[in-house]
Structures are given as structure tokens and as C-alpha cells.
């Protein structure tokens, strides 16, 4: 058992801590202190959190409209976004003599405001070129990520237990998992969770506005 733990600790030091963190004169692996065990956390993760029972619904709308004055309408839509509690992520307009003007907007709004904002834009349009409304229930994907994050946190807790007190074979196996996977996978999962949280909290609204094309002269 001692050989198994020593081998696991050696893998931890090589895979997670890096050569620079090893004691300079150590010929054989020595137990990591909490400071050396990079990525370890103290305490046991709770089996549940406020995210249990929460539904993750991702909503977005994408419109492409033909309007008489894209720049003027862009300003109106920006005002509507702010009025509804949203935020304009980006907006731009373009015009050139002899060519139709155009404008675009990307915004994030509370999900309940998305249908109203879409109706406002459609009501100001001369012609609808594209109108896509998208909704996805991502709850199960979100819960799987959360559960995986809990598993990784437990692996880290087991790792710290081995480092500070020693543990049994099962904890040593958790150490191996933590050393090989937790640092990179946890960061990736936390990033995905943050993305889900952000997209569930504010729906996406993307709008393209195009001015009318030049009228053709018929002789």
C-alpha cells in the first residue's frame, strides 16, 4: 500500500506540480504539502447546490430586415434594449453614396423581454428577410457538467487527504484521477458552466438592418 501511495504521489508531482515545484535535493518523492499540491481544495464539496432544480433554457433571436432608414431604426432598437433591461454588446452602421445603408446590432436581454423586442423590430420593418427564434432546454447538459465538477472536487479533496494524512487504496486512485485530469478538465467545465449561466440569464438578440436597394429605371 505504501508503494502505491508513493507512486501516486510521484505522478502528482510530475503531472500537476511541475519540475520547478519539486524539492531541489529530493531523490525520491516526498508527500506534498497543501501549498505544493496545486489544485487541491480543503473540505468536502456539498452534494447539492442552488443549481439543483433549476432549468437552463437558452433563447435567441436572429433577424434580418429591410428598412427605410437603418441608422435611425438602429438607434430605436438600442433604446428598446436598454429600456427592457438588456445590454447592447455591439452595434455598427455603414453608408456610402449610391449604395444602400446597413446596420447591425448584437444585444443580450432578459429572456422574458426577447419576444417583445422581436415584435418591436418586426413592427418597424418594411420587409422581413430572415426571422429565426431559437429555444433549447439545456438542463440535462448543465446538470451533467455540475455533477462532473462535483466529482472532480471530490477527487481534489481525496488528493489533499492523501497528501496530509495518508489514505487507503480508493483515495490513492482518486489521487491519480486528480493528477491526470482535474486541473485541465475542471477549468474547461467551469468555463462551460459559466457560459450556460450567462446564456440562460440573458437571451441573445442579433439584428441586421438593410436599406432598400436602388430603384431600377424602366425606359
N, C-alpha and C positions, 0 to 999 in steps of 0.2 A: 504494500500500500504506500509506504514512504517513497519508493521508487516511482510509483505512478504520479504522486503529487509533485515530486521533484521534477519529473519530465514535463508535467503540465505547466509548472511554473516557468520552466525554461522556455517553452513555447510562448508563454505570455510575454516574457521579457523580450524575446526576439521579434515577435509579431506586433506587439502593441506598444511597448515602451520605446523600442528603437535602441541601437547600439549606444547612442550618446547617454542613455539613462542608466546603463549598467554600471555597477561599481567598478572602478578602474582596475583594481588588483584582484578581482574575484576570479578564481579558476573554475569554480563550479557555481551553479545557480544558487542564489540565496533568496529567502522569502522577501517579496516586495513589501515595502511599507505602503500605507494608503496614499502617500504622495507619489510613489513610483508607479503604483498600479493605475496607470492612466485610463480614464473611462469608468472607473469603479464608482459606485454610489453607496452611501451608507443607508441603512434602513431597508425595510421590505416594502415593495410597492403595494399599494392598496389594490384589492381585487376588483374594485369598481370605481367609477368616477362620474362626474356630472354628464359625461358624454353618453352614458348608458340611457337608452330610451329616446335619444334624440334622433330625429330623421334628418338626413342630409339630402336636400333637394337642390340640384344645380339647375339654374334657369338662365336663359339668354335669349336675346332677340337680335336679329340682323336684318336691316332694311336698306334697300337701295331705291331712292325716289327721284323723280324728275320734278323740279320746282321752278318757278319763275325767277326767284332770287335766292340762290343757295346761301350767300353770305348772311342775308337778313334772317333766313329761316334758321341757320346755324345758331345765331345769337338767341333766337327764341327758344330753341331746344335746350341750349345751355342753361338758360334761365329756368326752364321747366325742371331740368335735372336737379339743380340746386334747391328749388322750391320743394321738390319731393324728397329731400333728404339725401340725395346722391352726390357723387363727385365726378367731375369731368377728368378723365385720365389723360386724354389728348384730343386736340381739335386742330383743324387746319383748313384753309381755303385757298383757292387758286383761281386766277382770272387773267385773261390775256385778250387784247383787242382781236376781234374776228373769230374767237373761239368761245364755246360755252364755258361758263364758270362752273366750278365744282367746290364741294366742301365735304369734310368727313369729321366724324366725332366718335370717340370711344368713351363710354361712361360706365360707372357702377352705381346701381340704385338698389334700395331695399326691394326684396322680391315682390312684395305686395304692390309696389309702385310701377313695376315693369309693364303690366297690361295697360295702365293709364297712360304712361309715357308713349307707348307704342301707338295708342289711339290718337294721341295728340299729334304725333308725327304724320300718321296716315291722313288725318283730317286736313293737314296743311299741304298735302302732296297733290300735284297735278296728275301724275301718273306713277303707279307702283311698278317698279321693275323687278324687285325681289323683296319677299317678306317671309322670313323664317323665324318661327318661335320654337324654342327648344327647352325641354324639361327632362331631367333624369333623376331618378331616385338612386343615389349612390350610398345609401345607408349601409348595406352589407359590405361593400368595399371598405368603407370608413371603419366599420367595426372590426373587420379583419386586420386592418392596419393598427388599430388601437390595441387589439389583442396581441399582435406580434410585438408591439412596443412593450407591452407588459411582460412578455416572455423574455425579451432582451434585458429589461431592467432587473428581472429576477436573476438572470444569468450574471449580471454585474454584481448583484448583492451576494450571490454564491461565491463569486470570484473574490470579493473582499473578505468574506468569511474564511476562505482558504488562506488568503494572504496573512490575515491577522491571527487566526486561531488554529488552522488546520481543519480538515473536514473529511467526509467519507468519499467513497468512490463516485457516488452520484454527483456530489458537489465538484469533484475533480473534472467530471465530464462537462459540467456546466462551465467550468473554467476554460476548457478547450473551446467550447462554442463562443464564449465571450471574446477570447483572444483572436479567434479567426474571423468572427463576423460582426460583433456588436458595434465596434467603432464606426465602420462604414455603413452598415445596414441601418443602425439607429438614426444616423444623420439623414439618410435617404428617406426613411419612414417619417421622421419628424417634419421634413420638408413637404412630403405629400399630405400629411395631416394638416399642416398649416395652409396648404393650398386649398384643401377641401373646406376648411373652416372659413377661409376668405371668400371662396366662391359661393358657399351656402349663405353667408351673411349678406353679400351684395351680389345681385344679378348683373350680368353683362348686357350692355346695350351698345350696339355698333350701328352706325348710320352713315350712309353715303348719299350725298345730295348732288344732283347733276342738273345744270341749267338746260333749257330747251336748245335743241340744235338749230342751226341756221335754216331759215325758210328757203325752200327751193323756188326759184323764179321760173314760171312756165310761160314760154312765149307762144 
